């Protein structure tokens, strides 16, 4: 079993910053990739950022230049540094991972709320 536990969400003012963390635990053999999705009220879930074990990184166009994803492989933890926050960044942010235990599987965290006030 694999668990992804997010932390770091909360309330920020427009222009401010927040840092999200997501730690993977369990019977992990290897991690192929981890990332973050978000879902705002009344909207579909969308990709925010992803990072792969070979160093590949991708961002949604709406966050490029403002958000930075990074990973600490020793801690099985992925981070999302969010700067220059906008009210439209308000959403529940979900950590995700493509993680191998006995088999390769996709996993998601419970989500953490990020609210940006104008």
C-alpha positions, -999 to 999 in steps of 0.1 A, spaced: 0 0 0 11 36 -8 -1 67 10 3 103 -2 -1 129 25 -3 166 15 4 195 37 9 233 34 -24 245 20 -42 274 35 -51 310 29 -30 335 11 -35 370 -3 -31 377 -39 5 381 -47 15 360 -18 32 325 -16 24 291 -3 44 259 -4 27 225 -7 44 192 3 34 157 -4 51 127 12 47 92 -2 50 63 22 45 26 22 61 -4 4 77 17 -23 101 2 -47 105 32 -70 88 64 -80 84 71 -117 67 105 -114 48 128 -90 28 158 -95 -1 181 -85 -36 185 -99 -62 210 -87 -99 213 -88 -117 246 -84 -154 247 -75 -176 239 -105 -146 231 -127 -128 200 -139 -97 188 -123 -66 200 -142 -29 193 -142 -8 219 -124 27 204 -125 45 171 -128 80 159 -123 95 126 -135 123 105 -121 144 114 -152 141 151 -143 114 160 -168 91 188 -156 58 201 -170 36 229 -159 1 241 -169 4 273 -189 -16 292 -162 11 286 -136 43 286 -156 67 312 -142 49 314 -109 49 278 -96 79 255 -91 78 218 -86 107 199 -70 113 165 -55 134 151 -27 140 116 -38 156 106 -4 124 116 13 99 105 -14 85 140 -12 73 164 -38 70 201 -33 50 228 -51 63 264 -44 35 287 -54 44 324 -59 25 354 -72 -7 337 -62 -40 348 -79 -76 343 -68 -80 320 -97 -55 296 -81 -81 289 -54 -88 251 -55 -83 219 -38 -48 207 -47 -42 169 -51 -9 152 -50 -5 123 -74 22 97 -80 31 69 -104 47 45 -79 59 10 -81 54 -14 -52 50 -50 -65 33 -34 -95 33 1 -110 2 20 -99 -13 55 -98 -20 71 -64 -36 103 -51 -36 122 -19 -67 134 -1 -62 170 -12 -54 203 5 -74 235 2 -57 266 -12 -76 298 -10 -63 331 -24 -81 363 -15 -81 394 -36 
